[in-house]
């Protein structure tokens, strides 16, 4: 269910979630595989940015030149798939603490959403007239 002129996502307004570019996941994984002893026993929470849906909508709007509002997937739509509804409930309660400075020490090229968009990510975003 899409709302025209909106970035529609699963989380309520104001909820902060980590975002990371797929290339950055690969670079961090490569660093871990290259030095397994240095990372033994560690859990790395990944993210290049921790943003709200509203912040993501604003960044996507700037990148595409089309202002976007933020919309949450309606509860009625989530109820149609109990598994997805439960995943969203758990994810909202879960707080992921991403240590971006530590990740940047592992991978200095770690991108924010804005940097990813500027580096060609914006071209990957389908823009519809709906």
Backbone bond lengths (Angstrom), bond angles and torsions (degrees), N, CA, C in turn:
res aa  C-N    CA-C-N  psi(-1)  N-CA   C-N-CA  omega(-1)  CA-C   N-CA-C  phi
1 X - - - 1.442 - - 1.527 108.34 -
2 X 1.324 116.34 115.08 1.463 120.59 -177.61 1.514 110.54 -113.22
3 X 1.298 114.41 142.29 1.460 120.79 174.70 1.524 106.73 -102.22
4 X 1.345 118.25 124.64 1.470 119.65 -179.24 1.530 111.45 -56.99
5 X 1.324 115.87 137.87 1.455 120.65 178.37 1.510 114.26 71.66
6 X 1.336 115.87 22.54 1.466 119.03 -177.97 1.520 110.87 -134.98
7 X 1.324 114.22 150.35 1.460 122.26 167.88 1.521 104.21 -94.07
8 X 1.318 116.48 111.96 1.460 121.28 -176.83 1.516 108.91 -102.66
9 X 1.331 115.02 128.20 1.458 119.98 -177.07 1.521 109.19 -141.25
10 X 1.306 116.40 175.44 1.458 122.04 -171.15 1.525 115.68 -80.90
11 X 1.305 117.96 -20.50 1.463 120.22 -168.66 1.520 112.69 -99.95
12 X 1.338 116.58 151.58 1.465 119.83 -179.73 1.531 111.55 -68.07
13 X 1.319 116.89 157.68 1.464 120.27 177.58 1.528 111.03 -53.23
14 X 1.323 115.32 140.96 1.461 120.87 177.75 1.516 115.11 85.40
15 X 1.326 117.79 -11.44 1.471 120.69 -178.90 1.527 108.91 -76.27
16 X 1.327 116.72 123.96 1.471 121.88 -177.37 1.529 109.71 -91.44
17 X 1.324 114.87 131.21 1.459 120.16 179.23 1.529 109.72 -136.05
18 X 1.334 116.24 149.70 1.465 119.10 179.44 1.530 111.53 -78.81
19 X 1.310 114.88 141.77 1.459 122.47 173.97 1.517 107.26 -124.84
20 X 1.340 116.18 143.49 1.465 119.85 178.16 1.522 109.20 -148.53
21 X 1.311 116.08 141.76 1.463 121.62 176.98 1.527 109.50 -72.45
22 X 1.319 115.92 142.28 1.468 120.55 179.16 1.525 111.33 -57.41
23 X 1.325 117.18 -38.14 1.472 120.18 178.09 1.526 111.25 -61.31
24 X 1.327 116.53 -36.01 1.463 120.07 179.26 1.525 111.36 -69.86
25 X 1.326 117.04 -35.86 1.466 119.79 175.32 1.525 108.98 -59.79
26 X 1.330 116.06 -46.00 1.461 120.57 179.22 1.514 112.73 -61.51
27 X 1.328 117.12 -42.12 1.469 120.58 -179.19 1.525 111.09 -65.77
28 X 1.326 116.79 -40.20 1.468 119.81 179.11 1.528 109.79 -68.97
29 X 1.329 117.10 -42.19 1.468 119.99 177.42 1.525 110.75 -60.61
30 X 1.320 117.29 -41.52 1.470 120.69 178.67 1.522 110.74 -62.16
31 X 1.330 117.12 -40.01 1.470 120.72 178.60 1.525 110.85 -64.42
32 X 1.324 116.31 -39.67 1.469 120.32 179.09 1.524 110.26 -66.67
33 X 1.330 117.50 -44.59 1.463 120.31 178.84 1.523 112.02 -65.77
34 X 1.322 117.00 -30.38 1.469 120.71 -179.80 1.523 112.30 -74.20
35 X 1.324 117.42 -23.62 1.476 121.03 -178.50 1.525 109.55 -140.09
36 X 1.341 117.59 64.08 1.464 120.29 -174.06 1.524 113.92 -59.10
37 X 1.318 117.75 -35.25 1.468 119.37 -179.53 1.526 111.70 -65.05
38 X 1.307 117.08 -33.22 1.468 120.85 -179.35 1.526 111.91 -68.40
39 X 1.331 116.95 -22.25 1.461 120.58 -176.48 1.529 112.97 -112.86
40 X 1.321 117.50 3.17 1.465 121.17 -177.68 1.526 110.43 -56.19
41 X 1.315 115.57 131.59 1.459 121.47 176.77 1.519 114.79 79.53
42 X 1.316 117.81 -0.62 1.466 120.69 -178.78 1.525 111.06 -95.26
43 X 1.300 115.01 150.14 1.455 122.17 169.12 1.514 106.68 -114.89
44 X 1.297 116.58 125.57 1.463 120.85 179.13 1.522 109.07 -105.52
45 X 1.310 117.09 115.02 1.464 121.69 172.35 1.521 105.54 -81.86
46 X 1.318 117.10 124.96 1.458 120.29 -172.39 1.521 112.80 -99.08
47 X 1.304 114.56 142.73 1.456 122.01 174.79 1.512 109.06 177.29
48 X 1.305 116.07 142.64 1.455 120.62 174.23 1.511 110.52 -102.63
49 X 1.316 114.65 -15.52 1.454 123.76 179.97 1.523 107.25 -154.62
50 X 1.306 117.03 149.61 1.461 121.81 172.59 1.526 105.04 -123.32
51 X 1.329 115.33 111.45 1.459 120.86 -169.61 1.521 112.30 -133.07
52 X 1.324 115.42 159.04 1.461 121.03 170.85 1.527 108.26 -87.08
53 X 1.305 115.83 164.30 1.459 119.70 176.06 1.514 112.04 -59.68
54 X 1.333 115.83 -35.94 1.465 119.74 179.10 1.526 111.00 -64.55
55 X 1.341 116.34 -39.27 1.468 120.50 178.28 1.527 111.06 -66.91
56 X 1.323 116.46 -38.48 1.465 120.19 177.59 1.529 109.72 -65.66
57 X 1.327 116.94 -45.42 1.466 120.32 178.77 1.523 110.96 -58.10
58 X 1.328 117.10 -43.57 1.468 120.81 179.64 1.527 110.87 -63.06
59 X 1.333 117.19 -43.36 1.469 121.06 -179.88 1.527 110.89 -65.28
60 X 1.325 116.79 -42.69 1.463 120.21 178.99 1.525 110.55 -66.05
61 X 1.316 116.43 -38.62 1.459 120.62 177.70 1.520 111.77 -62.67
62 X 1.332 116.43 -44.57 1.470 120.04 177.46 1.528 110.64 -61.64
63 X 1.328 116.20 -42.73 1.467 120.69 -176.15 1.523 112.57 -68.17
64 X 1.323 116.86 -33.47 1.464 120.42 -177.15 1.525 112.68 -97.33
65 X 1.328 116.41 -8.84 1.458 119.65 -177.55 1.512 113.21 73.54
66 X 1.327 116.67 16.20 1.467 121.96 179.93 1.516 108.24 -128.77
67 X 1.316 117.18 107.84 1.469 119.26 -178.94 1.533 111.06 -54.52
68 X 1.311 115.24 136.30 1.462 120.77 -179.92 1.516 109.90 -123.67
69 X 1.303 114.94 137.59 1.462 120.86 170.27 1.524 107.01 -87.22
70 X 1.326 116.21 169.28 1.459 119.93 174.12 1.514 107.93 -106.71
71 X 1.309 116.38 132.91 1.461 121.76 177.08 1.519 108.53 -130.49
72 X 1.305 115.47 144.00 1.463 121.87 176.91 1.527 108.55 -97.15
73 X 1.310 116.75 140.59 1.460 120.19 174.56 1.526 107.10 -56.82
74 X 1.328 117.58 127.01 1.467 119.78 -177.94 1.529 112.36 -60.44
75 X 1.325 115.20 144.56 1.468 121.06 179.83 1.525 111.15 -56.30
76 X 1.337 116.68 -36.48 1.474 119.81 179.95 1.529 110.83 -61.36
77 X 1.321 116.07 -38.14 1.469 119.98 178.80 1.522 110.54 -68.07
78 X 1.330 116.96 -40.40 1.469 119.79 178.58 1.522 111.23 -64.84
79 X 1.324 116.69 -36.94 1.471 119.97 -178.94 1.528 112.12 -63.75
80 X 1.312 117.46 -20.05 1.464 120.27 179.05 1.525 112.00 -70.75
81 X 1.324 116.76 -17.37 1.461 121.12 177.44 1.527 107.58 -132.47
82 X 1.345 117.45 92.96 1.466 120.63 -175.48 1.527 114.31 -56.34
83 X 1.325 117.82 -32.36 1.463 119.76 179.25 1.530 110.14 -65.73
84 X 1.323 116.90 -49.04 1.467 120.33 179.01 1.530 109.81 -63.50
85 X 1.315 117.04 -40.46 1.467 120.41 178.41 1.532 110.37 -58.01
86 X 1.314 116.93 -43.83 1.472 121.14 -179.45 1.531 110.95 -68.73
87 X 1.320 117.21 -41.29 1.467 120.64 178.03 1.528 109.80 -58.70
88 X 1.322 116.98 -44.21 1.467 120.82 179.43 1.525 110.40 -64.16
89 X 1.333 117.71 -43.75 1.474 120.73 178.45 1.527 110.97 -57.42
90 X 1.318 116.65 -46.13 1.466 120.80 -179.51 1.525 110.21 -66.43
91 X 1.320 117.06 -44.13 1.465 120.67 -178.31 1.524 111.75 -62.69
92 X 1.327 117.52 -35.66 1.464 120.80 178.96 1.524 110.23 -65.64
93 X 1.314 116.77 -38.50 1.475 120.68 -179.88 1.524 112.14 -76.11
94 X 1.326 116.38 -27.93 1.459 121.75 -177.25 1.519 109.73 -76.52
95 X 1.297 116.03 130.96 1.462 120.57 175.99 1.516 107.80 -112.15
96 X 1.308 116.23 118.02 1.455 121.48 179.33 1.521 107.70 -97.47
97 X 1.313 115.93 124.82 1.458 121.16 177.81 1.521 108.80 -98.17
98 X 1.301 115.84 102.04 1.457 121.69 -179.70 1.520 108.12 -93.19
99 X 1.315 115.68 123.92 1.466 121.52 178.09 1.530 107.79 -95.17
100 X 1.315 115.31 83.37 1.464 120.47 -175.20 1.525 112.37 -60.94
101 X 1.338 120.30 -42.15 1.474 118.20 177.76 1.535 112.99 -58.77
102 X 1.336 117.50 -39.18 1.472 119.69 177.80 1.524 111.36 -67.09
103 X 1.327 116.43 -39.30 1.465 119.40 177.35 1.522 110.75 -65.52
104 X 1.324 116.24 -37.75 1.466 119.94 179.03 1.531 110.67 -67.42
105 X 1.335 117.53 -29.11 1.472 120.16 175.39 1.531 110.23 -66.90
106 X 1.333 116.66 -34.41 1.466 121.38 177.48 1.528 110.05 -75.01
107 X 1.314 115.63 -41.87 1.476 122.00 -176.21 1.532 108.46 -135.59
108 X 1.329 116.91 90.86 1.471 120.70 -176.88 1.529 114.27 -58.22
109 X 1.312 117.40 -20.86 1.464 120.72 179.74 1.515 114.36 -86.39
110 X 1.332 117.93 9.15 1.465 122.30 -179.42 1.524 109.84 -52.21
111 X 1.325 116.13 127.25 1.454 120.98 -173.60 1.527 113.06 -100.88
112 X 1.319 114.63 141.90 1.458 120.77 166.46 1.529 106.61 -77.33
113 X 1.323 116.64 170.34 1.462 118.78 176.38 1.525 110.19 -60.66
114 X 1.321 117.40 -43.45 1.471 120.65 179.87 1.528 111.20 -60.31
115 X 1.324 117.06 -42.58 1.469 120.43 179.20 1.525 110.82 -65.46
116 X 1.336 116.68 -40.09 1.466 120.29 177.90 1.525 110.47 -62.88
117 X 1.322 116.40 -44.50 1.463 120.16 178.55 1.521 110.82 -60.64
118 X 1.338 116.60 -44.90 1.471 121.52 -179.82 1.526 112.45 -65.22
119 X 1.337 116.94 -29.43 1.470 121.53 -176.85 1.530 112.51 -86.77
120 X 1.310 117.50 14.45 1.461 120.23 177.37 1.509 114.42 116.72
121 X 1.309 117.43 -9.67 1.461 119.80 178.99 1.519 112.51 -61.66
122 X 1.329 116.75 -34.44 1.466 120.23 -179.10 1.525 111.20 -59.60
123 X 1.324 116.77 -34.23 1.464 120.67 -179.76 1.524 111.97 -67.60
124 X 1.316 117.29 -18.34 1.469 121.44 -179.43 1.526 112.43 -86.33
125 X 1.316 117.08 -7.69 1.462 120.88 -175.17 1.521 109.37 -87.19
126 X 1.329 116.97 119.14 1.462 118.23 177.67 1.531 109.14 -72.07
127 X 1.304 116.24 128.12 1.460 121.14 177.89 1.515 106.80 -110.92
128 X 1.320 115.67 120.78 1.461 119.97 -179.89 1.519 109.14 -109.57
129 X 1.302 115.54 161.93 1.462 120.20 179.69 1.516 111.53 -91.19
130 X 1.319 116.68 2.14 1.470 119.20 -179.37 1.491 111.58 -70.08
